């Protein structure tokens, strides 16, 4: 599968999009975990996302 890059300004639900995509791929491929990369600006954002 190729890579897809999603860009949006601050406050445009990028985190919600990442979580919904992760759920979609997890549901589609039972018993496997998809690889997803999320680039965040700060450690605080990383902790919140996890």
Secondary structure, 3 states (H helix, E strand, C coil): CCCCCCCCCCCCCHHHHHHHHHHHHHHHCCCCCCCCCCCCCCHHHHHHHC
